[in-house]
Amino acid sequence: MTENHGYNLRLYVAGQTPKSIAAIANLKKICEQHLPGRYEIEIIDLMKDPALAMRHQIVAIPTLIRHLPEPLKRIIGDLSDTEKVLVGLDIRPT
Amino acid sequence: MAGKKRTTRDKLPAIGKARTGISGLDEVTQGGLPQGRPTLLCGSAGCGKTLFGMTFLYNGVVQYDEPGVFIAFEERPQDLIKNVGSLNYDIDRLIAQNKLAIDHVEIERAKIAEAGDYDLEGLFIRLGFAIDSIGAKRVVIDTIETLFGVLEDESALRSELRRLFEWLKSKGVTAIITAERGEGTLTRFGLEEYVADCVILLDNRVHDQLSTRRLRIVKYRGSAHGTNEYPFLLDEQGVTVMPITSSGLAHDASTERLTSGIPDLDEMLEGQGYYRGSSILVSGSAGSGKSTMAAHFVDATCASGQRCIYFAMEESPSQIIRNMRSIGIDLQKWQDKKLLRFSARRPSLFGLETHLATMYREVADFEPAAVIVDPLSALLYAGATGDVHSMLLRLVDFLKTRCVTALFTNVGVLTGESAATEVQISSLMDTWLLLYNRESNGEHNRQLYLLKSRGMAHSNQVREFILTSDGIKLRAAYLGPEGVLTGSARLAQEAKDKAAILVREQEIERRSRELRRRRREIAAQIEMLQAQLTSEETEVALLNREGMAREDQLATDRVAMGASRLTRTTIGEPAKPVGRPRK
C-alpha cells in the first residue's frame, strides 16, 4: 500500500434509519482503526437534499463513495462487513 | 385524467383509468391503464417497450396535461431523446417546460462493492424528488430488472421492489414498469408477482420472414378488457394498436347510396350505386379492369367532396394517376385538393396485421368516406392463411363501424386454390363484382357480372364492359343464340343479324314490286277485254241497224210494186218493172 494521501469519503444516508446509523458508526470505527488521521468523512442526508441523489447517482442506501484517492469507489450497505469495506476502499490488499 | 364512467352497479366503485392516448389501446383496455397504479409492460428485447412507455408519458403531457417522469436504467437521457425523436416527440421542449423529467440510473456491478445490508431508499428519493418537482402523475420505469444483474442480494432487492410498487401506489401515480420477457414466464425475474393490477405483453413474432408486433392484455384487475392479441405499430407516428374485434355486429346499416362512378353500373344496382358503409369486392384476373373500377369510384367519391384513401399495394401512386389519366380520370386533382390520399406499401414490407393496423390508423386519421384496397390479394400472401379471414373480418368490421365504404380488388376468379380464399372473403362482402376476361375467337373480352349485392334488387346480367378514353362503358347485354356475346363475336353476330334483316327487306321489296307489276298487268288485261267487249257491242248494234234499214226498204219496194201494177191494168199500157231500172 503505497497510498499515503488522505481519504475523502462521502456517506449517503436517508434520515436516521437503523441502517444509516449503523453505517455511520461502522465507517467511523473502520477509519479510526485503519486510517487514523488520514481520513475525512462527509455524511450526506438525502432526506434533506434529495436532488443530490440524482446528481450523484445514488440508488442504494447507505452508499459510501470514496472520492479520494482516485479512482472513485462505491460501497453499498451498512458497512457491517469490515473485510469487504477494506477491500472496497483499497485499504488492505487481500 | 378521464375517470371511467360508472357503468357497473353503483355500489362498486369503478376503477379509475388513465388514458394512454395510444390509439387503440384505450379501446382495448376500455379507457386506459389503471389510474394511480403500476402496470407491468413486458416483452422481449426490441419489441418497443421503451417507446411505448415514452409515448405514454408524452401523450400524458400533451393530451391530458399530466406531467411524467421517466426513469431509465438502460439508456442515457440523450440517447433516449434521440431515439424517441424518430417519433417526432419533442422531449427537450417538455423537459424545458418542466412537464417531463428523465432520470438515468447509472449503475454498474463492476463499480459497486457490497458490505452489509442496504435498501433502495436512494431510488425512492430520486423518484420522489422527480415526481414532486414537476407534479408528475405518470411514471415509467424502464427497466428496473437491470438491478438484478447489479445487486447481489436478490432477496433484499425483491422486497425493495415490492415496497417500490406499493410506494408508487401510495404516490398515486399511474406507472408503467417495463420488464424483459423470460423463458416460459412473463418476466425474467417474476415481477408480475409484485405488479399484479395490469399486465400487458408485447410481442414481436416473425412469420414467413415478416415480423408483426402484437399486444395482449394478460390481466387487468377490476376491469373488463379485450383478451385478443392485437397488432400494433411503432413508427414515426408513434404507437397504434389495432383494437378491432370481430365480436360486434352492431354497426348501423346506412341506406344512403354512393355512386360507383359508372352510370351503367349504378343502373345495375337499382340505379343508385353502392350502399354507404358497405364492402365491395371486385375480383377478376389480371388486366380485367379492377383498378379502373376502383378509380371510377374514387373519382365519383371525391367529386362529391368526400375523402378517400387509396391503399395501393402493387402500383405507385404516380403510376396509378398516369394510368387512370389514359381513361380520362384525373386523380391528381383530388390528391391536390386533399380529398384523396394514397398510401402505397409493398405487401412484403410487413405482415398482414401490421398492414391492417396501418390502414386502421390512416382511416382514423383521415376519416375518409371511402377506402380502396388494391389489391387485397396482395395482402393475403403477407399473412398466414388462417389469419387472413379473421384479420379481414376485423378490418371490414372497423370500416363498417365508421361507415366507410370499402372497395377491395382481388386477383383471380374462382380457380383452384384461390377459390377457397375467395369464398372466405366473399362472405364478408356486401357486393361482389366479378370481372371476367374471356377468351373466344382469338381475343379477350371484358365482362362484368354482379354476383351478389346485399339488400338490393340488382341486375343479374352479364355485361360487356369496355375501357374507353372516357372511362368504363358497359354495353347493353347482347344475348345471342349461344349466350351473351362480346367483342368481335358480338360484332359478327350483329353484322349477321343486320345482313339477315337486309335480305329480308330486299325480299319484301322484290315481292311488292312483283305484286305491283301483276296488278298493273291484270288491270291492263281487264282494260283490253273491256275494249274488246265494247267493240263487239258496237258491231252488234251496227248489224242490228243495218237489218232494220233493209226491212224498211223491202217494205217500201213492195208498196211501190203494188201501185205500178194497179196503174197498168187500168190504162192498158204494158207493165214496166218498178224499182231499179235495168241497164
Interface residues (C-beta under 8 A of the other chain):
Chain A: Y12 A14 T17 K19 A22 A23 N26 L46 M47 P50 A51 A53 M54 Q57 I58 V59 A60 I61 P62 T63 L72 K73 R74 I75 I76 G77 D78 L79 S80 D81 T82 K84 V85 V87 G88
Chain B: D103 V105 E106 I107 K111 I112 A113 E114 A115 G116 D117 Y118 D119 L120 E121 G122 L123 I125 R126 G128 F129 A130 L147 L151
